[in-house]
């Protein structure tokens, strides 16, 4: 079967348009189509991954070569992230298959496909205006999914997300306009080759606009006010989508532009400080939460702060560690949201106190939450241990000892609030005497089982992931090589 990089965008976009039509005749078929699409895209990702490692693929759209036409650039970094998004998307679909029971089902899956389209488009596009378009597609789908349950809290969270996201869109578009006015092109690689001719003042202004525009979706402090409400009010599978897909695409966009257009030390120092502040404030906020999904939301923000810290060190090893942390966060946080979703469903409350004694009533679901909790705080022999260790080593190798200490302090705080929840699951007595016991669907168990398996396997054999991330990290750091590849020189 012949596969093409364009399939990552064209196939889910086509599915998004077809699902509402098919849903009028068969809701069951409308639910199945996203699974087929994501399974196919996973096959495309696995097929093209070794090709991209040997020689990056540049797909020319409409026959006009870059920088005059639009192109898709599929190098090692894009191969890693698109593979992560499509595989995680398929697992999320498996979990969602029986979890989403409210109408309209077809609209949920249509928005899910649009979100996959936008996220992969952000990563693949070689055109900065198209990056803006894909950011908008992703954002609109995310706003709608936040309010999908149609309750008051969900609508309020979606409105807050929409309001903040609108500012992000305006700032990003202004940055694109300034770049075009000063370089005469929208091709990212061509802009990178001409950026030195732009005045320092203009470059700083463009950088500020990009940091604000992309920092909102990247959950960077103080631009992450939307995240706790959106994570906690959206359906549980969407929490995994936000943490495992949307934020990863936004961080890619931010880091790609920083390394290509603003690769000077002061920028990395600024991002380092912002990453540390994001991590510390988020972890301290998570400690105070009384609702499980809000706790997970703040934890996710803290993890993204750690990723930003690793990227801001700026070395190939630190970028490799950041990518490893992104991979582990996507898998582990998805498992936590999956397990928390069913624990909330079974307990009938979002409060952490309602989880007392659930380890006895729902042993498998509680086990998966405990597994995710131990992995996310970095205990061996789970996957989270290795990525956090590599991040710490890369920071220490750069002489940033104060940053190492702060990361360790944040890790202790993280361990306290996760272990507090695990303790409630297994060691606290149930507070409600009579409670309806609901069965967790096989699809939910399967999705959690797959993620749990990955966490354990990567924990025992970290080189399975670590080794393939080296060319991806080198691609991000090597500005000249990306320009050469993207411009077909």
BADREN-240552 format. One record per residue (C-alpha): residue number from 1; residue in one letter; z, y, x. Coordinates in nm, 3 decimals. Example, Ala and Ser with C-alpha at 12.3 -4.5 7.8 and 13.67 -1.06 7.14 Angstrom:
! BADREN-240552
<1; "a"; <0.780; -0.450; 1.230>>
<2; "s"; <0.714; -0.106; 1.367>>
! end
This chain:
! BADREN-240552
<1; "x"; <0.000; 0.000; 0.000>>
<2; "x"; <-0.104; 0.339; 0.136>>
<3; "x"; <0.178; 0.592; 0.128>>
<4; "x"; <0.176; 0.965; 0.191>>
<5; "x"; <0.431; 1.236; 0.266>>
<6; "x"; <0.310; 1.424; -0.043>>
<7; "x"; <0.450; 1.139; -0.255>>
<8; "x"; <0.804; 1.267; -0.190>>
<9; "x"; <0.720; 1.576; -0.395>>
<10; "x"; <0.435; 1.477; -0.626>>
<11; "x"; <0.578; 1.152; -0.766>>
<12; "x"; <0.923; 1.278; -0.880>>
<13; "x"; <0.764; 1.600; -1.010>>
<14; "x"; <0.519; 1.398; -1.220>>
<15; "x"; <0.805; 1.179; -1.343>>
<16; "x"; <1.002; 1.490; -1.446>>
<17; "x"; <0.716; 1.597; -1.673>>
<18; "x"; <0.657; 1.250; -1.816>>
<19; "x"; <1.018; 1.154; -1.893>>
<20; "x"; <1.066; 1.392; -2.193>>
<21; "x"; <0.737; 1.270; -2.344>>
<22; "x"; <0.817; 0.903; -2.293>>
<23; "x"; <1.171; 0.965; -2.419>>
<24; "x"; <1.032; 1.046; -2.764>>
<25; "x"; <0.908; 0.688; -2.793>>
<26; "x"; <1.152; 0.489; -2.577>>
<27; "x"; <1.478; 0.624; -2.438>>
<28; "x"; <1.532; 0.303; -2.244>>
<29; "x"; <1.200; 0.345; -2.063>>
<30; "x"; <1.289; 0.709; -1.990>>
<31; "x"; <1.605; 0.583; -1.819>>
<32; "x"; <1.416; 0.323; -1.614>>
<33; "x"; <1.141; 0.551; -1.480>>
<34; "x"; <1.366; 0.743; -1.234>>
<35; "x"; <1.484; 0.414; -1.087>>
<36; "x"; <1.126; 0.299; -1.033>>
<37; "x"; <1.034; 0.635; -0.879>>
<38; "x"; <1.333; 0.641; -0.644>>
<39; "x"; <1.279; 0.280; -0.543>>
<40; "x"; <0.918; 0.364; -0.458>>
<41; "x"; <1.022; 0.676; -0.264>>
<42; "x"; <1.277; 0.469; -0.073>>
<43; "x"; <0.992; 0.234; 0.022>>
<44; "x"; <0.784; 0.534; 0.133>>
<45; "x"; <1.076; 0.667; 0.340>>
<46; "x"; <1.139; 0.334; 0.510>>
<47; "x"; <0.767; 0.287; 0.578>>
<48; "x"; <0.710; 0.632; 0.727>>
<49; "x"; <1.039; 0.657; 0.920>>
<50; "x"; <0.923; 0.466; 1.233>>
<51; "x"; <0.592; 0.652; 1.223>>
<52; "x"; <0.770; 0.988; 1.230>>
<53; "x"; <0.989; 0.876; 1.521>>
<54; "x"; <0.680; 0.804; 1.730>>
<55; "x"; <0.466; 1.099; 1.623>>
<56; "x"; <0.561; 1.356; 1.357>>
<57; "x"; <0.329; 1.377; 1.057>>
<58; "x"; <0.180; 1.710; 0.947>>
<59; "x"; <0.024; 1.683; 0.602>>
<60; "x"; <-0.227; 1.960; 0.530>>
<61; "x"; <-0.248; 2.073; 0.167>>
<62; "x"; <-0.585; 2.175; 0.015>>
<63; "x"; <-0.765; 2.144; 0.350>>
<64; "x"; <-0.646; 2.471; 0.505>>
<65; "x"; <-0.481; 2.412; 0.841>>
<66; "x"; <-0.161; 2.595; 0.934>>
<67; "x"; <-0.077; 2.877; 0.973>>
<68; "x"; <-0.335; 2.979; 0.709>>
<69; "x"; <-0.262; 2.698; 0.467>>
<70; "x"; <0.045; 2.519; 0.338>>
<71; "x"; <0.161; 2.208; 0.520>>
<72; "x"; <0.437; 1.950; 0.506>>
<73; "x"; <0.609; 1.864; 0.834>>
<74; "x"; <0.758; 1.516; 0.855>>
<75; "x"; <0.936; 1.474; 1.186>>
<76; "x"; <1.242; 1.267; 1.279>>
<77; "x"; <1.483; 1.512; 1.113>>
<78; "x"; <1.285; 1.529; 0.789>>
<79; "x"; <1.247; 1.150; 0.796>>
<80; "x"; <1.623; 1.103; 0.823>>
<81; "x"; <1.711; 1.350; 0.547>>
<82; "x"; <1.440; 1.243; 0.301>>
<83; "x"; <1.543; 0.880; 0.353>>
<84; "x"; <1.905; 0.974; 0.288>>
<85; "x"; <1.816; 1.170; -0.027>>
<86; "x"; <1.590; 0.903; -0.178>>
<87; "x"; <1.824; 0.612; -0.103>>
<88; "x"; <2.127; 0.804; -0.229>>
<89; "x"; <1.924; 0.911; -0.532>>
<90; "x"; <1.851; 0.548; -0.616>>
<91; "x"; <2.218; 0.449; -0.586>>
<92; "x"; <2.316; 0.745; -0.806>>
<93; "x"; <2.057; 0.634; -1.063>>
<94; "x"; <2.207; 0.283; -1.066>>
<95; "x"; <2.550; 0.433; -1.128>>
<96; "x"; <2.417; 0.670; -1.396>>
<97; "x"; <2.230; 0.400; -1.586>>
<98; "x"; <2.529; 0.303; -1.800>>
<99; "x"; <2.757; 0.598; -1.725>>
<100; "x"; <2.559; 0.868; -1.907>>
<101; "x"; <2.602; 0.787; -2.275>>
<102; "x"; <2.554; 1.129; -2.433>>
<103; "x"; <2.227; 1.266; -2.561>>
<104; "x"; <1.980; 1.387; -2.457>>
<105; "x"; <1.932; 1.112; -2.198>>
<106; "x"; <1.573; 1.206; -2.117>>
<107; "x"; <1.671; 1.565; -2.028>>
<108; "x"; <1.936; 1.440; -1.786>>
<109; "x"; <1.685; 1.225; -1.599>>
<110; "x"; <1.417; 1.495; -1.610>>
<111; "x"; <1.656; 1.738; -1.441>>
<112; "x"; <1.761; 1.467; -1.195>>
<113; "x"; <1.396; 1.417; -1.093>>
<114; "x"; <1.345; 1.793; -1.056>>
<115; "x"; <1.650; 1.807; -0.831>>
<116; "x"; <1.509; 1.529; -0.611>>
<117; "x"; <1.175; 1.712; -0.599>>
<118; "x"; <1.332; 2.041; -0.497>>
<119; "x"; <1.563; 1.891; -0.235>>
<120; "x"; <1.290; 1.693; -0.060>>
<121; "x"; <1.054; 1.990; -0.082>>
<122; "x"; <1.305; 2.214; 0.098>>
<123; "x"; <1.315; 1.967; 0.386>>
<124; "x"; <0.943; 1.893; 0.410>>
<125; "x"; <0.776; 2.229; 0.361>>
<126; "x"; <0.638; 2.419; 0.656>>
<127; "x"; <0.603; 2.738; 0.449>>
<128; "x"; <0.901; 2.967; 0.398>>
<129; "x"; <0.791; 3.096; 0.057>>
<130; "x"; <0.752; 2.739; -0.065>>
<131; "x"; <1.103; 2.676; 0.067>>
<132; "x"; <1.216; 2.952; -0.169>>
<133; "x"; <1.025; 2.789; -0.457>>
<134; "x"; <1.186; 2.450; -0.392>>
<135; "x"; <1.529; 2.614; -0.363>>
<136; "x"; <1.473; 2.763; -0.709>>
<137; "x"; <1.365; 2.428; -0.855>>
<138; "x"; <1.678; 2.267; -0.712>>
<139; "x"; <1.903; 2.548; -0.832>>
<140; "x"; <1.768; 2.555; -1.189>>
<141; "x"; <1.811; 2.178; -1.220>>
<142; "x"; <2.165; 2.205; -1.077>>
<143; "x"; <2.263; 2.481; -1.320>>
<144; "x"; <2.142; 2.277; -1.615>>
<145; "x"; <2.314; 1.958; -1.500>>
<146; "x"; <2.642; 2.145; -1.455>>
<147; "x"; <2.635; 2.238; -1.825>>
<148; "x"; <2.494; 1.904; -1.940>>
<149; "x"; <2.807; 1.794; -2.129>>
<150; "x"; <2.782; 2.111; -2.343>>
<151; "x"; <3.151; 2.192; -2.348>>
<152; "x"; <3.311; 2.530; -2.293>>
<153; "x"; <3.431; 2.462; -1.938>>
<154; "x"; <3.093; 2.322; -1.835>>
<155; "x"; <2.909; 2.623; -1.976>>
<156; "x"; <3.146; 2.859; -1.794>>
<157; "x"; <3.100; 2.669; -1.465>>
<158; "x"; <2.721; 2.671; -1.507>>
<159; "x"; <2.718; 3.045; -1.580>>
<160; "x"; <2.927; 3.115; -1.269>>
<161; "x"; <2.693; 2.896; -1.064>>
<162; "x"; <2.389; 3.071; -1.216>>
<163; "x"; <2.530; 3.417; -1.145>>
<164; "x"; <2.615; 3.343; -0.782>>
<165; "x"; <2.295; 3.145; -0.735>>
<166; "x"; <2.088; 3.439; -0.860>>
<167; "x"; <2.227; 3.653; -0.580>>
<168; "x"; <2.135; 3.376; -0.335>>
<169; "x"; <1.777; 3.375; -0.463>>
<170; "x"; <1.742; 3.752; -0.436>>
<171; "x"; <1.881; 3.762; -0.082>>
<172; "x"; <1.660; 3.475; 0.033>>
<173; "x"; <1.348; 3.633; -0.120>>
<174; "x"; <1.426; 3.968; 0.044>>
<175; "x"; <1.451; 3.791; 0.380>>
<176; "x"; <1.112; 3.625; 0.320>>
<177; "x"; <0.957; 3.962; 0.234>>
<178; "x"; <1.093; 4.120; 0.553>>
<179; "x"; <0.967; 3.832; 0.764>>
<180; "x"; <0.620; 3.856; 0.611>>
<181; "x"; <0.612; 4.233; 0.654>>
<182; "x"; <0.700; 4.202; 1.024>>
<183; "x"; <0.506; 3.888; 1.123>>
<184; "x"; <0.217; 3.873; 0.875>>
<185; "x"; <0.265; 3.504; 0.799>>
<186; "x"; <0.472; 3.270; 0.583>>
<187; "x"; <0.432; 2.962; 0.802>>
<188; "x"; <0.776; 2.884; 0.948>>
<189; "x"; <0.643; 2.773; 1.288>>
<190; "x"; <0.413; 3.076; 1.313>>
<191; "x"; <0.704; 3.306; 1.226>>
<192; "x"; <0.909; 3.139; 1.499>>
<193; "x"; <0.634; 3.205; 1.754>>
<194; "x"; <0.623; 3.575; 1.659>>
<195; "x"; <0.989; 3.645; 1.589>>
<196; "x"; <1.055; 3.792; 1.935>>
<197; "x"; <0.828; 4.085; 1.847>>
<198; "x"; <1.055; 4.181; 1.555>>
<199; "x"; <1.317; 4.444; 1.632>>
<200; "x"; <1.676; 4.329; 1.685>>
<201; "x"; <1.805; 4.536; 1.394>>
<202; "x"; <1.552; 4.382; 1.155>>
<203; "x"; <1.627; 4.033; 1.279>>
<204; "x"; <2.000; 4.082; 1.221>>
<205; "x"; <1.931; 4.208; 0.869>>
<206; "x"; <1.709; 3.908; 0.797>>
<207; "x"; <1.976; 3.676; 0.938>>
<208; "x"; <2.242; 3.827; 0.709>>
<209; "x"; <2.015; 3.781; 0.407>>
<210; "x"; <1.948; 3.417; 0.497>>
<211; "x"; <2.314; 3.339; 0.565>>
<212; "x"; <2.414; 3.480; 0.227>>
<213; "x"; <2.122; 3.320; 0.045>>
<214; "x"; <2.163; 2.974; 0.195>>
<215; "x"; <2.538; 2.998; 0.256>>
<216; "x"; <2.597; 2.987; -0.119>>
<217; "x"; <2.425; 2.650; -0.159>>
<218; "x"; <2.574; 2.532; 0.173>>
<219; "x"; <2.925; 2.600; 0.036>>
<220; "x"; <3.003; 2.842; 0.319>>
<221; "x"; <3.312; 3.061; 0.274>>
<222; "x"; <3.339; 3.304; 0.096>>
<223; "x"; <3.020; 3.215; -0.093>>
<224; "x"; <3.139; 2.884; -0.240>>
<225; "x"; <3.326; 3.006; -0.548>>
<226; "x"; <3.087; 2.818; -0.776>>
<227; "x"; <3.148; 2.475; -0.621>>
<228; "x"; <3.493; 2.367; -0.751>>
<229; "x"; <3.405; 2.441; -1.114>>
<230; "x"; <3.055; 2.294; -1.091>>
<231; "x"; <3.174; 1.972; -0.925>>
<232; "x"; <3.459; 1.923; -1.171>>
<233; "x"; <3.275; 2.008; -1.495>>
<234; "x"; <2.943; 1.833; -1.433>>
<235; "x"; <2.907; 1.460; -1.514>>
<236; "x"; <3.059; 1.248; -1.234>>
<237; "x"; <2.723; 1.128; -1.095>>
<238; "x"; <2.623; 1.492; -1.050>>
<239; "x"; <2.923; 1.552; -0.825>>
<240; "x"; <2.769; 1.289; -0.596>>
<241; "x"; <2.431; 1.463; -0.631>>
<242; "x"; <2.574; 1.800; -0.530>>
<243; "x"; <2.763; 1.660; -0.232>>
<244; "x"; <2.507; 1.403; -0.120>>
<245; "x"; <2.177; 1.579; -0.188>>
<246; "x"; <2.182; 1.949; -0.282>>
<247; "x"; <2.420; 2.072; -0.012>>
<248; "x"; <2.249; 1.863; 0.256>>
<249; "x"; <1.911; 2.022; 0.179>>
<250; "x"; <2.063; 2.372; 0.187>>
<251; "x"; <2.237; 2.311; 0.520>>
<252; "x"; <1.909; 2.178; 0.661>>
<253; "x"; <1.730; 2.497; 0.555>>
<254; "x"; <2.000; 2.718; 0.707>>
<255; "x"; <2.013; 2.530; 1.036>>
<256; "x"; <1.634; 2.501; 1.064>>
<257; "x"; <1.594; 2.877; 1.029>>
<258; "x"; <1.886; 2.958; 1.259>>
<259; "x"; <1.764; 2.733; 1.540>>
<260; "x"; <1.403; 2.852; 1.505>>
<261; "x"; <1.441; 3.223; 1.436>>
<262; "x"; <1.788; 3.333; 1.548>>
<263; "x"; <1.867; 3.108; 1.842>>
<264; "x"; <2.111; 3.334; 2.030>>
<265; "x"; <2.476; 3.278; 2.111>>
<266; "x"; <2.632; 3.541; 1.884>>
<267; "x"; <2.484; 3.370; 1.577>>
<268; "x"; <2.638; 3.038; 1.672>>
<269; "x"; <2.974; 3.203; 1.742>>
<270; "x"; <2.963; 3.362; 1.397>>
<271; "x"; <2.878; 3.030; 1.229>>
<272; "x"; <3.154; 2.858; 1.425>>
<273; "x"; <3.411; 3.104; 1.292>>
<274; "x"; <3.278; 3.079; 0.936>>
<275; "x"; <3.279; 2.698; 0.958>>
<276; "x"; <3.641; 2.694; 1.073>>
<277; "x"; <3.750; 2.935; 0.798>>
<278; "x"; <3.560; 2.733; 0.537>>
<279; "x"; <3.719; 2.409; 0.653>>
<280; "x"; <4.078; 2.536; 0.672>>
<281; "x"; <4.078; 2.725; 0.341>>
<282; "x"; <3.907; 2.439; 0.157>>
<283; "x"; <4.148; 2.175; 0.287>>
<284; "x"; <4.450; 2.388; 0.200>>
<285; "x"; <4.306; 2.451; -0.147>>
<286; "x"; <4.243; 2.079; -0.197>>
<287; "x"; <4.607; 2.010; -0.120>>
<288; "x"; <4.715; 2.227; -0.416>>
<289; "x"; <4.484; 2.076; -0.678>>
<290; "x"; <4.619; 1.887; -0.977>>
<291; "x"; <4.280; 1.759; -1.098>>
<292; "x"; <4.108; 1.479; -0.909>>
<293; "x"; <3.751; 1.614; -0.928>>
<294; "x"; <3.854; 1.964; -0.818>>
<295; "x"; <4.036; 1.806; -0.525>>
<296; "x"; <3.718; 1.621; -0.430>>
<297; "x"; <3.519; 1.944; -0.467>>
<298; "x"; <3.739; 2.136; -0.224>>
<299; "x"; <3.736; 1.836; 0.008>>
<300; "x"; <3.356; 1.844; 0.005>>
<301; "x"; <3.362; 2.214; 0.096>>
<302; "x"; <3.596; 2.135; 0.385>>
<303; "x"; <3.365; 1.862; 0.511>>
<304; "x"; <3.071; 2.104; 0.504>>
<305; "x"; <3.279; 2.343; 0.711>>
<306; "x"; <3.318; 2.067; 0.969>>
<307; "x"; <2.941; 2.007; 0.965>>
<308; "x"; <2.874; 2.379; 1.022>>
<309; "x"; <3.121; 2.376; 1.314>>
<310; "x"; <2.933; 2.088; 1.478>>
<311; "x"; <2.594; 2.255; 1.428>>
<312; "x"; <2.724; 2.586; 1.564>>
<313; "x"; <2.819; 2.429; 1.898>>
<314; "x"; <2.442; 2.420; 1.947>>
<315; "x"; <2.402; 2.123; 2.181>>
<316; "x"; <2.190; 1.817; 2.112>>
<317; "x"; <2.503; 1.598; 2.105>>
<318; "x"; <2.685; 1.825; 1.858>>
<319; "x"; <2.382; 1.839; 1.628>>
<320; "x"; <2.360; 1.460; 1.642>>
<321; "x"; <2.730; 1.442; 1.549>>
<322; "x"; <2.673; 1.691; 1.265>>
<323; "x"; <2.393; 1.477; 1.123>>
<324; "x"; <2.612; 1.167; 1.147>>
<325; "x"; <2.887; 1.353; 0.960>>
<326; "x"; <2.632; 1.456; 0.694>>
<327; "x"; <2.528; 1.093; 0.649>>
<328; "x"; <2.884; 0.967; 0.620>>
<329; "x"; <2.986; 1.249; 0.388>>
<330; "x"; <2.696; 1.174; 0.154>>
<331; "x"; <2.788; 0.806; 0.131>>
<332; "x"; <3.167; 0.837; 0.125>>
<333; "x"; <3.191; 1.136; -0.108>>
<334; "x"; <2.948; 0.970; -0.351>>
<335; "x"; <3.175; 0.665; -0.358>>
<336; "x"; <3.479; 0.887; -0.423>>
<337; "x"; <3.307; 1.067; -0.711>>
<338; "x"; <3.184; 0.737; -0.854>>
<339; "x"; <3.532; 0.581; -0.845>>
<340; "x"; <3.700; 0.900; -0.968>>
<341; "x"; <3.455; 0.918; -1.257>>
<342; "x"; <3.563; 0.582; -1.391>>
<343; "x"; <3.930; 0.640; -1.313>>
<344; "x"; <3.913; 0.959; -1.522>>
<345; "x"; <3.725; 0.770; -1.792>>
<346; "x"; <3.986; 0.493; -1.803>>
<347; "x"; <4.288; 0.724; -1.786>>
<348; "x"; <4.147; 0.978; -2.032>>
<349; "x"; <4.252; 1.270; -1.813>>
<350; "x"; <4.124; 1.457; -1.507>>
<351; "x"; <4.478; 1.510; -1.379>>
<352; "x"; <4.588; 1.326; -1.066>>
<353; "x"; <4.918; 1.244; -1.235>>
<354; "x"; <4.729; 1.039; -1.495>>
<355; "x"; <4.619; 0.795; -1.222>>
<356; "x"; <4.969; 0.651; -1.179>>
<357; "x"; <4.954; 0.272; -1.178>>
<358; "x"; <4.574; 0.253; -1.213>>
<359; "x"; <4.557; 0.027; -0.907>>
<360; "x"; <4.702; -0.251; -1.122>>
<361; "x"; <4.496; -0.185; -1.434>>
<362; "x"; <4.161; -0.118; -1.259>>
<363; "x"; <4.198; -0.290; -0.922>>
<364; "x"; <3.831; -0.287; -0.818>>
<365; "x"; <3.764; 0.077; -0.903>>
<366; "x"; <4.094; 0.179; -0.741>>
<367; "x"; <4.004; -0.024; -0.431>>
<368; "x"; <3.675; 0.162; -0.395>>
<369; "x"; <3.852; 0.498; -0.427>>
<370; "x"; <4.108; 0.393; -0.167>>
<371; "x"; <3.828; 0.274; 0.063>>
<372; "x"; <3.651; 0.609; 0.030>>
<373; "x"; <3.976; 0.797; 0.087>>
<374; "x"; <4.056; 0.607; 0.407>>
<375; "x"; <3.699; 0.653; 0.529>>
<376; "x"; <3.678; 1.027; 0.459>>
<377; "x"; <3.999; 1.104; 0.649>>
<378; "x"; <3.859; 0.921; 0.950>>
<379; "x"; <4.061; 0.601; 0.978>>
<380; "x"; <3.905; 0.313; 1.175>>
<381; "x"; <3.723; 0.083; 1.125>>
<382; "x"; <3.538; 0.286; 0.862>>
<383; "x"; <3.226; 0.500; 0.905>>
<384; "x"; <3.405; 0.834; 0.878>>
<385; "x"; <3.607; 0.762; 1.192>>
<386; "x"; <3.303; 0.761; 1.421>>
<387; "x"; <3.134; 1.076; 1.293>>
<388; "x"; <3.458; 1.273; 1.307>>
<389; "x"; <3.526; 1.138; 1.658>>
<390; "x"; <3.179; 1.236; 1.779>>
<391; "x"; <3.216; 1.583; 1.628>>
<392; "x"; <3.550; 1.630; 1.808>>
<393; "x"; <3.408; 1.504; 2.138>>
<394; "x"; <3.105; 1.734; 2.117>>
<395; "x"; <3.330; 2.034; 2.044>>
<396; "x"; <3.565; 1.942; 2.330>>
<397; "x"; <3.272; 1.897; 2.572>>
<398; "x"; <3.178; 2.260; 2.503>>
<399; "x"; <3.529; 2.377; 2.593>>
<400; "x"; <3.622; 2.485; 2.240>>
<401; "x"; <3.974; 2.343; 2.251>>
<402; "x"; <4.108; 2.579; 1.983>>
<403; "x"; <3.838; 2.451; 1.744>>
<404; "x"; <3.939; 2.091; 1.823>>
<405; "x"; <4.302; 2.169; 1.737>>
<406; "x"; <4.204; 2.332; 1.408>>
<407; "x"; <3.983; 2.037; 1.312>>
<408; "x"; <4.272; 1.801; 1.380>>
<409; "x"; <4.508; 2.014; 1.170>>
<410; "x"; <4.256; 2.014; 0.884>>
<411; "x"; <4.225; 1.635; 0.919>>
<412; "x"; <4.602; 1.596; 0.882>>
<413; "x"; <4.600; 1.810; 0.566>>
<414; "x"; <4.310; 1.602; 0.433>>
<415; "x"; <4.496; 1.279; 0.503>>
<416; "x"; <4.805; 1.404; 0.316>>
<417; "x"; <4.634; 1.479; -0.014>>
<418; "x"; <4.411; 1.171; -0.011>>
<419; "x"; <4.698; 0.938; 0.070>>
<420; "x"; <4.899; 1.107; -0.204>>
<421; "x"; <4.637; 0.995; -0.459>>
<422; "x"; <4.618; 0.644; -0.313>>
<423; "x"; <4.997; 0.623; -0.332>>
<424; "x"; <4.985; 0.716; -0.701>>
<425; "x"; <4.726; 0.448; -0.768>>
<426; "x"; <4.928; 0.166; -0.614>>
<427; "x"; <5.294; 0.266; -0.587>>
<428; "x"; <5.371; 0.487; -0.888>>
<429; "x"; <5.454; 0.336; -1.223>>
<430; "x"; <5.227; 0.403; -1.516>>
<431; "x"; <5.342; 0.706; -1.716>>
<432; "x"; <5.181; 0.603; -2.045>>
<433; "x"; <5.296; 0.277; -2.199>>
<434; "x"; <4.993; 0.205; -2.414>>
<435; "x"; <4.648; 0.278; -2.281>>
<436; "x"; <4.306; 0.154; -2.384>>
<437; "x"; <4.155; -0.053; -2.104>>
<438; "x"; <3.783; 0.012; -2.076>>
<439; "x"; <3.548; -0.202; -1.878>>
<440; "x"; <3.356; -0.059; -1.582>>
<441; "x"; <2.984; -0.145; -1.623>>
<442; "x"; <2.817; -0.380; -1.377>>
<443; "x"; <2.581; -0.100; -1.270>>
<444; "x"; <2.878; 0.115; -1.171>>
<445; "x"; <3.037; -0.170; -0.978>>
<446; "x"; <2.707; -0.241; -0.803>>
<447; "x"; <2.659; 0.122; -0.696>>
<448; "x"; <3.014; 0.147; -0.564>>
<449; "x"; <2.981; -0.191; -0.394>>
<450; "x"; <2.667; -0.086; -0.208>>
<451; "x"; <2.829; 0.234; -0.081>>
<452; "x"; <3.148; 0.050; 0.015>>
<453; "x"; <2.939; -0.204; 0.207>>
<454; "x"; <2.757; 0.073; 0.396>>
<455; "x"; <3.088; 0.239; 0.487>>
<456; "x"; <3.225; -0.083; 0.635>>
<457; "x"; <2.902; -0.188; 0.815>>
<458; "x"; <2.849; 0.156; 0.971>>
<459; "x"; <3.217; 0.160; 1.066>>
<460; "x"; <3.180; -0.169; 1.254>>
<461; "x"; <2.829; -0.094; 1.391>>
<462; "x"; <2.804; 0.288; 1.419>>
<463; "x"; <2.507; 0.269; 1.656>>
<464; "x"; <2.291; 0.155; 1.363>>
<465; "x"; <2.291; 0.517; 1.246>>
<466; "x"; <2.392; 0.703; 1.562>>
<467; "x"; <2.091; 0.593; 1.769>>
<468; "x"; <1.828; 0.696; 1.514>>
<469; "x"; <1.982; 1.043; 1.488>>
<470; "x"; <1.913; 1.133; 1.852>>
<471; "x"; <1.542; 1.222; 1.804>>
<472; "x"; <1.632; 1.411; 1.484>>
<473; "x"; <1.885; 1.622; 1.674>>
<474; "x"; <1.646; 1.685; 1.961>>
<475; "x"; <1.380; 1.802; 1.716>>
<476; "x"; <1.612; 2.063; 1.566>>
<477; "x"; <1.725; 2.194; 1.904>>
<478; "x"; <1.375; 2.197; 2.061>>
<479; "x"; <1.214; 2.506; 1.909>>
<480; "x"; <0.896; 2.493; 2.117>>
<481; "x"; <0.824; 2.131; 2.025>>
<482; "x"; <0.858; 2.201; 1.651>>
<483; "x"; <0.616; 2.496; 1.680>>
<484; "x"; <0.365; 2.278; 1.867>>
<485; "x"; <0.384; 1.997; 1.612>>
<486; "x"; <0.379; 2.216; 1.300>>
<487; "x"; <0.083; 2.426; 1.420>>
<488; "x"; <-0.114; 2.116; 1.531>>
<489; "x"; <-0.143; 2.241; 1.889>>
! end
